[in-house]
């Protein structure tokens, strides 16, 4: 399959799955999804600059960031939060499993097809992803608190 098609699919297909999510859940978890996209893109830039991985092939107009940062990452975060938020240890275990799959299966596959040019260490990718998920959990807790109205 063409790398361009794979990357566009990693952007578009995840967003289409939101048609399966309740409107209230989308409203509740969209902020953490957008925060995941922003922080994921920043992490991608840092990882590339620090040579944890190299960018091999991107699509126009995204020169330095693979499209999964704007598709698969935010939508996956929203789905994980929908099913696990409020149960911290379930969230941790779920993300540990997903992060292992990404770091040791998906990321090396993306290297093998040329989307990334190299991968320094799957363990580094796993640890970065795990830390990213903990930041997202804290962000969602903060988001929930700012919408609670205080009684006078």
Secondary structure, 3 states (H helix, E strand, C coil): CCHHHHHHHHHHHHHHHHHHCCHHHHHHHHHHHHHHHHHHHHHHHHHHHCCCEEECCCCCCCCCCCHHHCCHHHHHHHHHHHHHCCCHHHHHHHHHHHHHHHHHHHHHHHHHHCCEEEECCHHHHHHHHHHHHHHHHHHHHHHHHHCCCCCC
